[in-house]
């Protein structure tokens, strides 16, 4: 094979906002509340092989803010990226898709979420940085534990 055919390729093809929703089920009443809201944040990462050597990585964040027992707002956004990944050793592919790609996509999502919350009339919420390597390792550990539980249940 030629040297060029073996060369590793990792390129960002596109980063885009795939989905964004905002709900304010108790507005305008929540704007009159004096109590500070509680905030819950959940994050998920998904990868899809959409063509040979082309992958889509999506990071989804859901932010739920409550005042007492009332939802002030719920924002959910999915930021995605299309990446060309070729001639990467198989043992490096999953970490690249699970760590490298979300690390590129997430800052765009953080900005979009913060902007949406501010435009909705609420005080800005700036999401924390995420160490996607730790997130990836935690996910692998959870999968391994689940597999052990299933094996234990079948024996």
N, CA, C and O atoms as a GROMACS GRO file, in nm:
protein
  620
    1UNK      N    1   0.083  -0.119   0.000
    1UNK     CA    2   0.000   0.000   0.000
    1UNK      C    3   0.088   0.124   0.000
    1UNK      O    4   0.200   0.124   0.049
    2UNK      N    5   0.033   0.229  -0.055
    2UNK     CA    6   0.110   0.353  -0.058
    2UNK      C    7   0.113   0.415   0.080
    2UNK      O    8   0.030   0.384   0.165
    3UNK      N    9   0.209   0.502   0.101
    3UNK     CA   10   0.225   0.569   0.230
    3UNK      C   11   0.102   0.655   0.261
    3UNK      O   12   0.060   0.664   0.376
    4UNK      N   13   0.044   0.717   0.158
    4UNK     CA   14  -0.071   0.805   0.176
    4UNK      C   15  -0.194   0.727   0.225
    4UNK      O   16  -0.271   0.778   0.306
    5UNK      N   17  -0.211   0.604   0.176
    5UNK     CA   18  -0.326   0.522   0.214
    5UNK      C   19  -0.321   0.486   0.362
    5UNK      O   20  -0.426   0.463   0.422
    6UNK      N   21  -0.204   0.480   0.420
    6UNK     CA   22  -0.189   0.443   0.561
    6UNK      C   23  -0.193   0.563   0.656
    6UNK      O   24  -0.199   0.545   0.777
    7UNK      N   25  -0.188   0.683   0.602
    7UNK     CA   26  -0.182   0.802   0.686
    7UNK      C   27  -0.311   0.820   0.765
    7UNK      O   28  -0.420   0.811   0.710
    8UNK      N   29  -0.296   0.844   0.895
    8UNK     CA   30  -0.413   0.867   0.980
    8UNK      C   31  -0.475   1.001   0.946
    8UNK      O   32  -0.406   1.099   0.919
    9UNK      N   33  -0.609   1.003   0.948
    9UNK     CA   34  -0.683   1.126   0.918
    9UNK      C   35  -0.783   1.151   1.029
    9UNK      O   36  -0.859   1.062   1.067
   10UNK      N   37  -0.783   1.272   1.082
   10UNK     CA   38  -0.885   1.317   1.175
   10UNK      C   39  -0.916   1.461   1.141
   10UNK      O   40  -0.833   1.550   1.161
   11UNK      N   41  -1.036   1.484   1.088
   11UNK     CA   42  -1.074   1.619   1.046
   11UNK      C   43  -1.217   1.649   1.089
   11UNK      O   44  -1.304   1.563   1.086
   12UNK      N   45  -1.237   1.774   1.129
   12UNK     CA   46  -1.372   1.820   1.159
   12UNK      C   47  -1.436   1.858   1.026
   12UNK      O   48  -1.383   1.943   0.954
   13UNK      N   49  -1.548   1.796   0.994
   13UNK     CA   50  -1.620   1.832   0.872
   13UNK      C   51  -1.718   1.946   0.900
   13UNK      O   52  -1.735   2.037   0.819
   14UNK      N   53  -1.784   1.937   1.018
   14UNK     CA   54  -1.885   2.038   1.051
   14UNK      C   55  -1.923   2.024   1.198
   14UNK      O   56  -1.925   1.913   1.251
   15UNK      N   57  -1.952   2.136   1.262
   15UNK     CA   58  -2.008   2.139   1.397
   15UNK      C   59  -2.139   2.216   1.385
   15UNK      O   60  -2.143   2.325   1.329
   16UNK      N   61  -2.248   2.157   1.439
   16UNK     CA   62  -2.378   2.220   1.421
   16UNK      C   63  -2.470   2.194   1.539
   16UNK      O   64  -2.454   2.095   1.611
   17UNK      N   65  -2.565   2.284   1.559
   17UNK     CA   66  -2.667   2.270   1.661
   17UNK      C   67  -2.776   2.180   1.605
   17UNK      O   68  -2.848   2.220   1.513
   18UNK      N   69  -2.788   2.060   1.658
   18UNK     CA   70  -2.882   1.961   1.604
   18UNK      C   71  -3.022   1.978   1.661
   18UNK      O   72  -3.121   1.958   1.590
   19UNK      N   73  -3.032   2.016   1.788
   19UNK     CA   74  -3.163   2.028   1.851
   19UNK      C   75  -3.151   2.125   1.968
   19UNK      O   76  -3.050   2.126   2.038
   20UNK      N   77  -3.255   2.206   1.988
   20UNK     CA   78  -3.258   2.298   2.100
   20UNK      C   79  -3.402   2.323   2.137
   20UNK      O   80  -3.484   2.359   2.052
   21UNK      N   81  -3.435   2.304   2.265
   21UNK     CA   82  -3.572   2.332   2.309
   21UNK      C   83  -3.568   2.405   2.443
   21UNK      O   84  -3.478   2.385   2.525
   22UNK      N   85  -3.668   2.488   2.462
   22UNK     CA   86  -3.684   2.566   2.585
   22UNK      C   87  -3.829   2.555   2.627
   22UNK      O   88  -3.921   2.575   2.547
   23UNK      N   89  -3.850   2.525   2.754
   23UNK     CA   90  -3.984   2.524   2.810
   23UNK      C   91  -3.985   2.612   2.934
   23UNK      O   92  -3.894   2.605   3.017
   24UNK      N   93  -4.088   2.695   2.946
   24UNK     CA   94  -4.109   2.779   3.065
   24UNK      C   95  -4.253   2.758   3.111
   24UNK      O   96  -4.336   2.847   3.094
   25UNK      N   97  -4.284   2.644   3.169
   25UNK     CA   98  -4.423   2.611   3.198
   25UNK      C   99  -4.490   2.700   3.303
   25UNK      O  100  -4.612   2.707   3.308
   26UNK      N  101  -4.411   2.767   3.387
   26UNK     CA  102  -4.470   2.848   3.493
   26UNK      C  103  -4.440   2.996   3.479
   26UNK      O  104  -4.446   3.070   3.577
   27UNK      N  105  -4.408   3.040   3.360
   27UNK     CA  106  -4.388   3.183   3.336
   27UNK      C  107  -4.524   3.246   3.309
   27UNK      O  108  -4.609   3.182   3.248
   28UNK      N  109  -4.546   3.366   3.352
   28UNK     CA  110  -4.454   3.461   3.412
   28UNK      C  111  -4.443   3.453   3.564
   28UNK      O  112  -4.365   3.527   3.624
   29UNK      N  113  -4.520   3.366   3.629
   29UNK     CA  114  -4.523   3.361   3.776
   29UNK      C  115  -4.385   3.338   3.837
   29UNK      O  116  -4.354   3.395   3.942
   30UNK      N  117  -4.301   3.256   3.773
   30UNK     CA  118  -4.169   3.228   3.832
   30UNK      C  119  -4.080   3.351   3.836
   30UNK      O  120  -3.987   3.357   3.917
   31UNK      N  121  -4.106   3.448   3.750
   31UNK     CA  122  -4.024   3.570   3.751
   31UNK      C  123  -4.051   3.655   3.875
   31UNK      O  124  -3.972   3.744   3.908
   32UNK      N  125  -4.163   3.629   3.944
   32UNK     CA  126  -4.197   3.705   4.063
   32UNK      C  127  -4.144   3.641   4.191
   32UNK      O  128  -4.147   3.702   4.297
   33UNK      N  129  -4.094   3.518   4.181
   33UNK     CA  130  -4.041   3.447   4.297
   33UNK      C  131  -3.911   3.512   4.344
   33UNK      O  132  -3.830   3.557   4.263
   34UNK      N  133  -3.892   3.517   4.476
   34UNK     CA  134  -3.771   3.575   4.534
   34UNK      C  135  -3.667   3.468   4.568
   34UNK      O  136  -3.548   3.498   4.583
   35UNK      N  137  -3.712   3.344   4.580
   35UNK     CA  138  -3.624   3.234   4.619
   35UNK      C  139  -3.528   3.199   4.504
   35UNK      O  140  -3.563   3.209   4.386
   36UNK      N  141  -3.406   3.158   4.541
   36UNK     CA  142  -3.310   3.116   4.440
   36UNK      C  143  -3.349   2.980   4.384
   36UNK      O  144  -3.394   2.892   4.459
   37UNK      N  145  -3.333   2.961   4.255
   37UNK     CA  146  -3.371   2.833   4.195
   37UNK      C  147  -3.266   2.724   4.218
   37UNK      O  148  -3.148   2.753   4.240
   38UNK      N  149  -3.311   2.600   4.213
   38UNK     CA  150  -3.219   2.487   4.211
   38UNK      C  151  -3.197   2.452   4.064
   38UNK      O  152  -3.284   2.474   3.980
   39UNK      N  153  -3.081   2.399   4.034
   39UNK     CA  154  -3.048   2.367   3.895
   39UNK      C  155  -2.994   2.225   3.888
   39UNK      O  156  -2.905   2.187   3.964
   40UNK      N  157  -3.049   2.147   3.795
   40UNK     CA  158  -3.000   2.012   3.768
   40UNK      C  159  -2.951   2.008   3.624
   40UNK      O  160  -3.013   2.064   3.534
   41UNK      N  161  -2.838   1.941   3.605
   41UNK     CA  162  -2.779   1.930   3.470
   41UNK      C  163  -2.750   1.783   3.442
   41UNK      O  164  -2.691   1.714   3.526
   42UNK      N  165  -2.790   1.737   3.326
   42UNK     CA  166  -2.753   1.601   3.283
   42UNK      C  167  -2.686   1.610   3.146
   42UNK      O  168  -2.720   1.696   3.064
   43UNK      N  169  -2.591   1.520   3.124
   43UNK     CA  170  -2.512   1.520   3.001
   43UNK      C  171  -2.508   1.380   2.944
   43UNK      O  172  -2.498   1.282   3.018
   44UNK      N  173  -2.517   1.370   2.812
   44UNK     CA  174  -2.498   1.240   2.747
   44UNK      C  175  -2.421   1.261   2.616
   44UNK      O  176  -2.425   1.368   2.555
   45UNK      N  177  -2.350   1.156   2.576
   45UNK     CA  178  -2.270   1.158   2.454
   45UNK      C  179  -2.312   1.039   2.369
   45UNK      O  180  -2.331   0.929   2.419
   46UNK      N  181  -2.326   1.064   2.238
   46UNK     CA  182  -2.364   0.958   2.146
   46UNK      C  183  -2.277   0.967   2.020
   46UNK      O  184  -2.247   1.076   1.972
   47UNK      N  185  -2.237   0.853   1.969
   47UNK     CA  186  -2.160   0.847   1.844
   47UNK      C  187  -2.229   0.756   1.745
   47UNK      O  188  -2.280   0.650   1.781
   48UNK      N  189  -2.231   0.799   1.620
   48UNK     CA  190  -2.287   0.717   1.512
   48UNK      C  191  -2.191   0.716   1.394
   48UNK      O  192  -2.136   0.819   1.357
   49UNK      N  193  -2.173   0.598   1.336
   49UNK     CA  194  -2.095   0.585   1.214
   49UNK      C  195  -2.192   0.609   1.100
   49UNK      O  196  -2.277   0.524   1.072
   50UNK      N  197  -2.182   0.725   1.032
   50UNK     CA  198  -2.282   0.761   0.931
   50UNK      C  199  -2.239   0.726   0.789
   50UNK      O  200  -2.322   0.724   0.698
   51UNK      N  201  -2.112   0.700   0.770
   51UNK     CA  202  -2.059   0.655   0.640
   51UNK      C  203  -1.920   0.600   0.669
   51UNK      O  204  -1.868   0.614   0.780
   52UNK      N  205  -1.860   0.538   0.570
   52UNK     CA  206  -1.727   0.482   0.592
   52UNK      C  207  -1.629   0.594   0.627
   52UNK      O  208  -1.606   0.686   0.549
   53UNK      N  209  -1.572   0.583   0.748
   53UNK     CA  210  -1.474   0.682   0.794
   53UNK      C  211  -1.535   0.814   0.838
   53UNK      O  212  -1.461   0.908   0.867
   54UNK      N  213  -1.668   0.823   0.844
   54UNK     CA  214  -1.736   0.946   0.883
   54UNK      C  215  -1.824   0.917   1.006
   54UNK      O  216  -1.907   0.826   1.004
   55UNK      N  217  -1.804   0.995   1.112
   55UNK     CA  218  -1.875   0.974   1.238
   55UNK      C  219  -1.943   1.103   1.281
   55UNK      O  220  -1.892   1.212   1.259
   56UNK      N  221  -2.060   1.086   1.343
   56UNK     CA  222  -2.127   1.198   1.405
   56UNK      C  223  -2.119   1.178   1.556
   56UNK      O  224  -2.156   1.073   1.607
   57UNK      N  225  -2.069   1.279   1.626
   57UNK     CA  226  -2.066   1.279   1.771
   57UNK      C  227  -2.163   1.386   1.818
   57UNK      O  228  -2.159   1.500   1.771
   58UNK      N  229  -2.251   1.348   1.911
   58UNK     CA  230  -2.349   1.442   1.965
   58UNK      C  231  -2.336   1.448   2.117
   58UNK      O  232  -2.324   1.345   2.184
   59UNK      N  233  -2.340   1.569   2.169
   59UNK     CA  234  -2.343   1.591   2.314
   59UNK      C  235  -2.477   1.656   2.344
   59UNK      O  236  -2.512   1.759   2.285
   60UNK      N  237  -2.551   1.596   2.436
   60UNK     CA  238  -2.681   1.649   2.476
   60UNK      C  239  -2.674   1.691   2.621
   60UNK      O  240  -2.626   1.617   2.707
   61UNK      N  241  -2.723   1.812   2.648
   61UNK     CA  242  -2.729   1.865   2.784
   61UNK      C  243  -2.873   1.905   2.813
   61UNK      O  244  -2.940   1.969   2.731
   62UNK      N  245  -2.920   1.866   2.931
   62UNK     CA  246  -3.051   1.908   2.979
   62UNK      C  247  -3.030   1.986   3.108
   62UNK      O  248  -2.969   1.937   3.202
   63UNK      N  249  -3.082   2.108   3.111
   63UNK     CA  250  -3.073   2.193   3.230
   63UNK      C  251  -3.216   2.217   3.278
   63UNK      O  252  -3.299   2.269   3.205
   64UNK      N  253  -3.242   2.178   3.404
   64UNK     CA  254  -3.374   2.199   3.463
   64UNK      C  255  -3.356   2.290   3.584
   64UNK      O  256  -3.279   2.259   3.675
   65UNK      N  257  -3.429   2.400   3.585
   65UNK     CA  258  -3.425   2.494   3.697
   65UNK      C  259  -3.562   2.495   3.764
   65UNK      O  260  -3.665   2.510   3.698
   66UNK      N  261  -3.560   2.478   3.897
   66UNK     CA  262  -3.686   2.477   3.973
   66UNK      C  263  -3.678   2.580   4.085
   66UNK      O  264  -3.573   2.601   4.145
   67UNK      N  265  -3.791   2.642   4.111
   67UNK     CA  266  -3.808   2.728   4.227
   67UNK      C  267  -3.916   2.661   4.311
   67UNK      O  268  -4.030   2.648   4.268
   68UNK      N  269  -3.878   2.620   4.431
   68UNK     CA  270  -3.963   2.535   4.516
   68UNK      C  271  -3.994   2.409   4.436
   68UNK      O  272  -3.902   2.336   4.400
   69UNK      N  273  -4.120   2.382   4.408
   69UNK     CA  274  -4.153   2.262   4.331
   69UNK      C  275  -4.196   2.294   4.188
   69UNK      O  276  -4.244   2.206   4.116
   70UNK      N  277  -4.180   2.420   4.148
   70UNK     CA  278  -4.222   2.461   4.014
   70UNK      C  279  -4.102   2.470   3.920
   70UNK      O  280  -3.997   2.523   3.956
   71UNK      N  281  -4.119   2.418   3.800
   71UNK     CA  282  -4.014   2.429   3.699
   71UNK      C  283  -4.012   2.572   3.646
   71UNK      O  284  -4.112   2.620   3.593
   72UNK      N  285  -3.898   2.638   3.662
   72UNK     CA  286  -3.882   2.772   3.606
   72UNK      C  287  -3.856   2.760   3.456
   72UNK      O  288  -3.920   2.826   3.375
   73UNK      N  289  -3.759   2.673   3.422
   73UNK     CA  290  -3.734   2.646   3.281
   73UNK      C  291  -3.664   2.512   3.265
   73UNK      O  292  -3.602   2.460   3.358
   74UNK      N  293  -3.677   2.459   3.147
   74UNK     CA  294  -3.608   2.337   3.107
   74UNK      C  295  -3.550   2.365   2.968
   74UNK      O  296  -3.624   2.396   2.874
   75UNK      N  297  -3.419   2.352   2.957
   75UNK     CA  298  -3.352   2.370   2.828
   75UNK      C  299  -3.280   2.241   2.794
   75UNK      O  300  -3.207   2.185   2.876
   76UNK      N  301  -3.302   2.194   2.672
   76UNK     CA  302  -3.229   2.076   2.625
   76UNK      C  303  -3.170   2.109   2.490
   76UNK      O  304  -3.239   2.157   2.400
   77UNK      N  305  -3.042   2.082   2.477
   77UNK     CA  306  -2.973   2.109   2.351
   77UNK      C  307  -2.883   1.994   2.312
   77UNK      O  308  -2.824   1.928   2.398
   78UNK      N  309  -2.873   1.972   2.183
   78UNK     CA  310  -2.782   1.872   2.128
   78UNK      C  311  -2.694   1.940   2.025
   78UNK      O  312  -2.742   1.993   1.925
   79UNK      N  313  -2.566   1.937   2.051
   79UNK     CA  314  -2.466   1.991   1.958
   79UNK      C  315  -2.396   1.870   1.897
   79UNK      O  316  -2.357   1.777   1.968
   80UNK      N  317  -2.380   1.873   1.767
   80UNK     CA  318  -2.318   1.759   1.699
   80UNK      C  319  -2.202   1.804   1.612
   80UNK      O  320  -2.190   1.921   1.575
   81UNK      N  321  -2.119   1.708   1.583
   81UNK     CA  322  -2.008   1.733   1.492
   81UNK      C  323  -1.994   1.613   1.399
   81UNK      O  324  -2.018   1.499   1.438
   82UNK      N  325  -1.956   1.642   1.277
   82UNK     CA  326  -1.925   1.536   1.181
   82UNK      C  327  -1.774   1.534   1.166
   82UNK      O  328  -1.711   1.636   1.138
   83UNK      N  329  -1.716   1.416   1.186
   83UNK     CA  330  -1.572   1.400   1.186
   83UNK      C  331  -1.531   1.292   1.085
   83UNK      O  332  -1.593   1.186   1.076
   84UNK      N  333  -1.426   1.323   1.010
   84UNK     CA  334  -1.367   1.222   0.924
   84UNK      C  335  -1.255   1.156   1.003
   84UNK      O  336  -1.163   1.222   1.051
   85UNK      N  337  -1.264   1.023   1.017
   85UNK     CA  338  -1.168   0.948   1.096
   85UNK      C  339  -1.127   0.826   1.013
   85UNK      O  340  -1.207   0.735   0.991
   86UNK      N  341  -1.003   0.826   0.968
   86UNK     CA  342  -0.956   0.715   0.884
   86UNK      C  343  -0.818   0.668   0.930
   86UNK      O  344  -0.735   0.747   0.974
   87UNK      N  345  -0.797   0.538   0.918
   87UNK     CA  346  -0.667   0.476   0.949
   87UNK      C  347  -0.622   0.501   1.092
   87UNK      O  348  -0.502   0.515   1.119
   88UNK      N  349  -0.719   0.507   1.181
   88UNK     CA  350  -0.688   0.520   1.324
   88UNK      C  351  -0.696   0.378   1.381
   88UNK      O  352  -0.795   0.309   1.358
   89UNK      N  353  -0.594   0.333   1.455
   89UNK     CA  354  -0.600   0.199   1.513
   89UNK      C  355  -0.728   0.179   1.595
   89UNK      O  356  -0.772   0.269   1.666
   90UNK      N  357  -0.786   0.061   1.583
   90UNK     CA  358  -0.915   0.031   1.646
   90UNK      C  359  -0.916   0.062   1.795
   90UNK      O  360  -1.016   0.113   1.847
   91UNK      N  361  -0.806   0.033   1.866
   91UNK     CA  362  -0.802   0.057   2.010
   91UNK      C  363  -0.799   0.207   2.043
   91UNK      O  364  -0.823   0.245   2.158
   92UNK      N  365  -0.771   0.292   1.944
   92UNK     CA  366  -0.771   0.437   1.966
   92UNK      C  367  -0.900   0.504   1.917
   92UNK      O  368  -0.929   0.618   1.952
   93UNK      N  369  -0.978   0.431   1.836
   93UNK     CA  370  -1.098   0.489   1.777
   93UNK      C  371  -1.204   0.523   1.882
   93UNK      O  372  -1.256   0.635   1.884
   94UNK      N  373  -1.237   0.429   1.970
   94UNK     CA  374  -1.342   0.454   2.070
   94UNK      C  375  -1.305   0.570   2.163
   94UNK      O  376  -1.389   0.657   2.187
   95UNK      N  377  -1.182   0.575   2.217
   95UNK     CA  378  -1.145   0.692   2.299
   95UNK      C  379  -1.148   0.824   2.219
   95UNK      O  380  -1.184   0.928   2.274
   96UNK      N  381  -1.110   0.820   2.094
   96UNK     CA  382  -1.115   0.942   2.012
   96UNK      C  383  -1.258   0.992   2.000
   96UNK      O  384  -1.286   1.111   2.017
   97UNK      N  385  -1.350   0.899   1.971
   97UNK     CA  386  -1.491   0.936   1.956
   97UNK      C  387  -1.556   0.970   2.090
   97UNK      O  388  -1.646   1.053   2.096
   98UNK      N  389  -1.510   0.906   2.198
   98UNK     CA  390  -1.570   0.928   2.329
   98UNK      C  391  -1.509   1.039   2.410
   98UNK      O  392  -1.570   1.087   2.506
   99UNK      N  393  -1.389   1.082   2.373
   99UNK     CA  394  -1.320   1.188   2.448
   99UNK      C  395  -1.289   1.308   2.359
   99UNK      O  396  -1.331   1.420   2.387
  100UNK      N  397  -1.216   1.283   2.250
  100UNK     CA  398  -1.171   1.392   2.163
  100UNK      C  399  -1.284   1.468   2.097
  100UNK      O  400  -1.288   1.591   2.102
  101UNK      N  401  -1.376   1.396   2.035
  101UNK     CA  402  -1.485   1.462   1.962
  101UNK      C  403  -1.579   1.540   2.054
  101UNK      O  404  -1.613   1.654   2.022
  102UNK      N  405  -1.624   1.483   2.167
  102UNK     CA  406  -1.709   1.562   2.257
  102UNK      C  407  -1.638   1.686   2.312
  102UNK      O  408  -1.701   1.789   2.335
  103UNK      N  409  -1.508   1.676   2.332
  103UNK     CA  410  -1.431   1.791   2.381
  103UNK      C  411  -1.434   1.906   2.280
  103UNK      O  412  -1.431   2.023   2.318
  104UNK      N  413  -1.440   1.873   2.152
  104UNK     CA  414  -1.448   1.976   2.047
  104UNK      C  415  -1.589   2.034   2.039
  104UNK      O  416  -1.605   2.156   2.023
  105UNK      N  417  -1.691   1.951   2.051
  105UNK     CA  418  -1.830   1.991   2.032
  105UNK      C  419  -1.886   2.068   2.152
  105UNK      O  420  -1.962   2.163   2.135
  106UNK      N  421  -1.851   2.026   2.273
  106UNK     CA  422  -1.913   2.078   2.395
  106UNK      C  423  -1.905   2.230   2.413
  106UNK      O  424  -2.005   2.289   2.454
  107UNK      N  425  -1.793   2.296   2.386
  107UNK     CA  426  -1.791   2.442   2.405
  107UNK      C  427  -1.899   2.517   2.324
  107UNK      O  428  -1.952   2.618   2.370
  108UNK      N  429  -1.930   2.468   2.206
  108UNK     CA  430  -2.037   2.529   2.126
  108UNK      C  431  -2.171   2.512   2.196
  108UNK      O  432  -2.252   2.605   2.200
  109UNK      N  433  -2.194   2.395   2.252
  109UNK     CA  434  -2.319   2.368   2.323
  109UNK      C  435  -2.330   2.454   2.448
  109UNK      O  436  -2.437   2.507   2.477
  110UNK      N  437  -2.221   2.466   2.522
  110UNK     CA  438  -2.222   2.552   2.642
  110UNK      C  439  -2.267   2.693   2.607
  110UNK      O  440  -2.350   2.751   2.677
  111UNK      N  441  -2.212   2.747   2.499
  111UNK     CA  442  -2.247   2.883   2.456
  111UNK      C  443  -2.394   2.891   2.416
  111UNK      O  444  -2.463   2.987   2.452
  112UNK      N  445  -2.444   2.794   2.342
  112UNK     CA  446  -2.583   2.795   2.298
  112UNK      C  447  -2.680   2.783   2.416
  112UNK      O  448  -2.783   2.850   2.417
  113UNK      N  449  -2.647   2.698   2.514
  113UNK     CA  450  -2.732   2.682   2.632
  113UNK      C  451  -2.734   2.812   2.713
  113UNK      O  452  -2.841   2.858   2.753
  114UNK      N  453  -2.617   2.871   2.738
  114UNK     CA  454  -2.609   2.996   2.814
  114UNK      C  455  -2.688   3.108   2.745
  114UNK      O  456  -2.759   3.184   2.810
  115UNK      N  457  -2.674   3.116   2.614
  115UNK     CA  458  -2.744   3.219   2.536
  115UNK      C  459  -2.895   3.199   2.544
  115UNK      O  460  -2.970   3.295   2.560
  116UNK      N  461  -2.940   3.076   2.532
  116UNK     CA  462  -3.083   3.047   2.536
  116UNK      C  463  -3.143   3.082   2.672
  116UNK      O  464  -3.251   3.141   2.678
  117UNK      N  465  -3.074   3.048   2.780
  117UNK     CA  466  -3.124   3.078   2.914
  117UNK      C  467  -3.133   3.229   2.935
  117UNK      O  468  -3.231   3.278   2.990
  118UNK      N  469  -3.032   3.301   2.891
  118UNK     CA  470  -3.031   3.447   2.904
  118UNK      C  471  -3.142   3.510   2.821
  118UNK      O  472  -3.212   3.600   2.868
  119UNK      N  473  -3.158   3.463   2.698
  119UNK     CA  474  -3.263   3.517   2.611
  119UNK      C  475  -3.403   3.485   2.662
  119UNK      O  476  -3.499   3.554   2.628
  120UNK      N  477  -3.415   3.380   2.744
  120UNK     CA  478  -3.544   3.344   2.802
  120UNK      C  479  -3.580   3.434   2.920
  120UNK      O  480  -3.690   3.425   2.974
  121UNK      N  481  -3.486   3.520   2.961
  121UNK     CA  482  -3.514   3.615   3.067
  121UNK      C  483  -3.463   3.574   3.203
  121UNK      O  484  -3.495   3.639   3.303
  122UNK      N  485  -3.383   3.469   3.209
  122UNK     CA  486  -3.330   3.422   3.336
  122UNK      C  487  -3.184   3.463   3.352
  122UNK      O  488  -3.116   3.496   3.254
  123UNK      N  489  -3.138   3.461   3.477
  123UNK     CA  490  -2.996   3.489   3.503
  123UNK      C  491  -2.913   3.384   3.432
  123UNK      O  492  -2.952   3.267   3.424
  124UNK      N  493  -2.799   3.423   3.379
  124UNK     CA  494  -2.718   3.328   3.303
  124UNK      C  495  -2.671   3.210   3.387
  124UNK      O  496  -2.637   3.226   3.504
  125UNK      N  497  -2.670   3.095   3.326
  125UNK     CA  498  -2.613   2.975   3.386
  125UNK      C  499  -2.503   2.930   3.291
  125UNK      O  500  -2.528   2.898   3.175
  126UNK      N  501  -2.382   2.928   3.343
  126UNK     CA  502  -2.269   2.886   3.262
  126UNK      C  503  -2.230   2.745   3.306
  126UNK      O  504  -2.187   2.723   3.419
  127UNK      N  505  -2.247   2.652   3.214
  127UNK     CA  506  -2.216   2.512   3.245
  127UNK      C  507  -2.068   2.494   3.270
  127UNK      O  508  -1.985   2.559   3.208
  128UNK      N  509  -2.036   2.406   3.362
  128UNK     CA  510  -1.897   2.378   3.395
  128UNK      C  511  -1.827   2.308   3.280
  128UNK      O  512  -1.891   2.243   3.197
  129UNK      N  513  -1.697   2.321   3.278
  129UNK     CA  514  -1.618   2.243   3.183
  129UNK      C  515  -1.636   2.096   3.218
  129UNK      O  516  -1.661   2.063   3.334
  130UNK      N  517  -1.623   2.010   3.120
  130UNK     CA  518  -1.632   1.866   3.144
  130UNK      C  519  -1.503   1.801   3.100
  130UNK      O  520  -1.454   1.826   2.989
  131UNK      N  521  -1.448   1.719   3.186
  131UNK     CA  522  -1.332   1.637   3.148
  131UNK      C  523  -1.390   1.510   3.085
  131UNK      O  524  -1.430   1.418   3.156
  132UNK      N  525  -1.393   1.507   2.954
  132UNK     CA  526  -1.456   1.394   2.885
  132UNK      C  527  -1.377   1.265   2.899
  132UNK      O  528  -1.431   1.157   2.875
  133UNK      N  529  -1.251   1.274   2.938
  133UNK     CA  530  -1.176   1.151   2.965
  133UNK      C  531  -1.232   1.082   3.090
  133UNK      O  532  -1.250   0.960   3.090
  134UNK      N  533  -1.258   1.160   3.194
  134UNK     CA  534  -1.317   1.105   3.316
  134UNK      C  535  -1.458   1.053   3.286
  134UNK      O  536  -1.496   0.945   3.331
  135UNK      N  537  -1.535   1.131   3.212
  135UNK     CA  538  -1.671   1.091   3.173
  135UNK      C  539  -1.667   0.958   3.097
  135UNK      O  540  -1.748   0.869   3.124
  136UNK      N  541  -1.575   0.944   3.004
  136UNK     CA  542  -1.558   0.823   2.924
  136UNK      C  543  -1.522   0.703   3.012
  136UNK      O  544  -1.580   0.596   2.998
  137UNK      N  545  -1.426   0.722   3.104
  137UNK     CA  546  -1.384   0.614   3.194
  137UNK      C  547  -1.500   0.571   3.285
  137UNK      O  548  -1.520   0.452   3.310
  138UNK      N  549  -1.577   0.669   3.334
  138UNK     CA  550  -1.693   0.638   3.418
  138UNK      C  551  -1.796   0.556   3.340
  138UNK      O  552  -1.855   0.462   3.393
  139UNK      N  553  -1.817   0.593   3.215
  139UNK     CA  554  -1.912   0.521   3.129
  139UNK      C  555  -1.866   0.377   3.106
  139UNK      O  556  -1.946   0.285   3.112
  140UNK      N  557  -1.736   0.358   3.079
  140UNK     CA  558  -1.682   0.223   3.060
  140UNK      C  559  -1.699   0.139   3.186
  140UNK      O  560  -1.735   0.022   3.179
  141UNK      N  561  -1.673   0.200   3.303
  141UNK     CA  562  -1.687   0.132   3.430
  141UNK      C  563  -1.834   0.090   3.452
  141UNK      O  564  -1.860  -0.021   3.498
  142UNK      N  565  -1.927   0.179   3.421
  142UNK     CA  566  -2.070   0.148   3.438
  142UNK      C  567  -2.113   0.034   3.347
  142UNK      O  568  -2.191  -0.052   3.387
  143UNK      N  569  -2.062   0.033   3.225
  143UNK     CA  570  -2.094  -0.075   3.130
  143UNK      C  571  -2.039  -0.207   3.182
  143UNK      O  572  -2.109  -0.308   3.179
  144UNK      N  573  -1.916  -0.206   3.230
  144UNK     CA  574  -1.853  -0.329   3.282
  144UNK      C  575  -1.930  -0.381   3.404
  144UNK      O  576  -1.951  -0.501   3.416
  145UNK      N  577  -1.972  -0.291   3.493
  145UNK     CA  578  -2.048  -0.332   3.612
  145UNK      C  579  -2.182  -0.392   3.572
  145UNK      O  580  -2.226  -0.492   3.630
  146UNK      N  581  -2.248  -0.332   3.474
  146UNK     CA  582  -2.377  -0.384   3.426
  146UNK      C  583  -2.360  -0.523   3.365
  146UNK      O  584  -2.443  -0.611   3.385
  147UNK      N  585  -2.251  -0.541   3.289
  147UNK     CA  586  -2.225  -0.672   3.229
  147UNK      C  587  -2.199  -0.777   3.337
  147UNK      O  588  -2.244  -0.891   3.325
  148UNK      N  589  -2.127  -0.739   3.443
  148UNK     CA  590  -2.101  -0.832   3.553
  148UNK      C  591  -2.231  -0.870   3.623
  148UNK      O  592  -2.250  -0.986   3.659
  149UNK      N  593  -2.320  -0.774   3.643
  149UNK     CA  594  -2.449  -0.802   3.706
  149UNK      C  595  -2.531  -0.898   3.620
  149UNK      O  596  -2.593  -0.991   3.673
  150UNK      N  597  -2.530  -0.877   3.488
  150UNK     CA  598  -2.606  -0.964   3.399
  150UNK      C  599  -2.548  -1.104   3.397
  150UNK      O  600  -2.622  -1.202   3.394
  151UNK      N  601  -2.414  -1.115   3.399
  151UNK     CA  602  -2.350  -1.246   3.402
  151UNK      C  603  -2.381  -1.317   3.532
  151UNK      O  604  -2.404  -1.438   3.533
  152UNK      N  605  -2.382  -1.244   3.641
  152UNK     CA  606  -2.413  -1.301   3.772
  152UNK      C  607  -2.556  -1.349   3.779
  152UNK      O  608  -2.585  -1.449   3.845
  153UNK      N  609  -2.647  -1.278   3.712
  153UNK     CA  610  -2.788  -1.315   3.712
  153UNK      C  611  -2.814  -1.440   3.629
  153UNK      O  612  -2.908  -1.514   3.656
  154UNK      N  613  -2.730  -1.465   3.528
  154UNK     CA  614  -2.751  -1.581   3.441
  154UNK      C  615  -2.683  -1.706   3.493
  154UNK      O  616  -2.709  -1.815   3.442
  155UNK      N  617  -2.596  -1.693   3.593
  155UNK     CA  618  -2.524  -1.811   3.648
  155UNK      C  619  -2.589  -1.864   3.771
  155UNK      O  620  -2.542  -1.962   3.829
   0.00000   0.00000   0.00000
